């Protein structure tokens, strides 16, 4: 009989069973002290699930001498799934479509149901339509419900009709902050066969910044909507045993540096190290001085430094945060006892014994106040170096605008947007209180934000509002225009709304390098607002400081931000709050009761949501006229491509992000999606965003590869979603060309450079290209999540061999491509009238199940076949 490695421990007068990972390792002559904490979580999960599913036992072998097993796969079956509404709606639409398909095939639709707990937090839909006044919040919420009535009614149906699904209403908080403050139990327990079994919390989420929860010692990361659906439906995901980069933290942050500065520094450091596809684990004496909120900020930005996750082990800081957020004393004691018994509690004394695949070190005291930008979050800029970026624009003339009767002559670097936003920072009391204190000092000096800057503040939970209100700091943020506009991601995901009126109008007519600054994590081109050129990431207090200056073309270490009532210069150092000032506010006003009071009624806070009605039915009553929710044709395309005579739909360069591929943000009137909506009687003012229409494939496929900043090398004279059709020889939109190819039964291929699909875990980046008829993507490298999503949609990811690229092989893009797969390699022939090029590429089937997904034309048809026993 196989040994099951169960042991027991006592906590709160109860007996719990757990799976003894140290015992398993010892039996195989391995020491638990040598294994990284993140790998211990994977081992426990595999050990526990292998008792019920013997096929999982084969994956246990990879944990013996784990750092020499990176060619071996591990299986990951998380305990729960978390969704935000942009990606959650299409995931639930897919489940509804699956129910229809099961019913069509004579099965019971209710076999399609989440197998694990699923939380969907509605936080991506609110837009900054109004800002900088006391009416902004109510106005934006009203507009949100007006725009999203169909989506929210669908979500109400889903809540009523699916088991294991909980929906957190809109305007209550940002997904990752709600997860951190409320949803995660750190260690979970379940009654199994009469025993109380304890185990670590694990998850996947349909947002790349799901990694924030790793700051709490909980292993999880972002996946595409399709991969999340697989977890919801009880499927394991597979990936090679990850390399773990150990980052040793020493020293202490200087008083002038914030958690944001630290996160940006780490992003820069680890991007240079190349941690793509790897786990990052933080350890060392510096952990003692690093509060949980700071860890969460660092963990949040794992996608920006390219790692699968940035993990912090459980320690006293973890337990302190659980106390602060009013987790029960019983749960805290349960976490402490389990973590210590099963070797998940951080032991600094074992730092020298722990084995990491690669090592880095950071002295926290070396961190400086900084920003990142103007287009990538890893591009660190120190305050004094900001003006040098704008010297490239010195020959440009001024840009005249008139805002509220005041005339301005704007220059490059002047701000169109300054936003305190995003999950990265809005869960961190230190930086938000610092912003409030800086605003208070600025008001006392008589400083104001110039009228051309659109300012906004979107906290991550109502707890933030409460401690800023009772500490009297919100009133000062209000006075300089940082009034609360909503509880959601807003500016960071492109829901920034229009700029100030005259600026909006003139920039739409004439391109000019107006900048934006936000306390976010993403600043890719066209993301924050299509009319702003350069976007910089910074801490909330820095956002306030630069907003007061009205520009980022300033060295705020020596140049004044403005002048006081006596016309005396006011400098950044005059406004910067001390650590003692910040700590005093935190200790006086931040209490566990704020958290428990807020979350006790989180499901009742939004009366408009509660008044929405929806039916309860096994299958969804689709409305054929809806431009928000539509039954996607996911089960119609079951013909296998012969991969012959394929034409190039797009030839792209390096660092093509999912923002370039997947529709996001603003819908242009003249775009294919805009024309579709107009044709269906939708006024431009009611277009809403692509994100809000993710449940309608007709809109989304028209917006795929339609980003205004996309550069298709087939149309070098144009930016945006354009291509050259090889059927007509004419330039046209990518959507129109794709539909023409499909009508003529011509399959298409995309050529790309390095890091194809980097950025957010957008499922439509894969869904969209599949619906456009793309059968293969040939790239120099892929980001992990997007590669996986392509396979799960039945699109073939192919990687050039080392040293090869489209340019080195002389591929112009006018060739006809034929592909013959041969195991892990594929042979490609590209021919035009001038030449024939033959080369091999690597088939990027990285997991053992990838071949099954691809052969089944995607994961959803495969799951239905499995559920029906086909």
Secondary structure, 3 states (H helix, E strand, C coil): CCCCCEEEEEECCEEEEEECHHHHHHHCCCCHHHCCHHHHHHHHHHHHHHCCCHHHHHHHHHHCCHHHCCCCEEEECCCEEEEEHHHHHHHHHHHHHHHHHHHHCCCCHHHCCCCCEEEEECCCCCCCCCCCCCCHHHHHHHHHHHHCHHHHHHHHHHHHHCCCEEEECCCCECHHHHHHHHHCCCEEEEEECCEEEEEECEEEECCHHHHHHHHHCCEEEECCHHHHHHHHCCCCEEEECCCEEEEEEECCCCCCCCHHHHHHHHHHHHHHHCCCCCEEEEECHHHHHCCHHHHHHHHHCHHHHCCCEEEECECHHHHHHHHHCCCCHHHHHHHHHHHHHCCCECCHHHCCCCCCCEEEEEEHHHCCCEEECCCCCCCEEEHHHHHHHHHHHCCCCCEEEEECCEEEEECCCEEEEEEECCCCCCCCHHHHHHHHHHHHHHHHCCCCCCCCCEEEECCCEHHHHHHHHHCCCHHHHHHCCCCECCCCCHHHHCCCCCCCHHHHHHHHHCCCCCEEEECCCCCCCCCCCCCCCEEEECCHHHHHHHHHHCECCCCCCCCCCEECCCCCEECHHHHCCCHHHHHHHHHHHCCHHHHHHHHHCCCCCCHHHHHCCCCCCCCCCCCCCCCCCCCCCCCCCCCCCCCCCEEEEEECCCCCEHHHHCCCCECCCCCHHHHHHHHCCCCHHHCCECHHHCCCHHHHHHHCCCCCCCCCHHHCCCCCCEEECCCCCCEEEHHHHHHHHHHCCCCEEEECCCCECECCCCCHHHHHHHHCCEEEEEECCECHHHHHHHHHCCCEEEEECCCCCCCCCCCCCCCEEEEEEECCEEEEEEECCCCEEEEEEEECCCCCCHHHHHHCCCHHHHHHHHHCCC
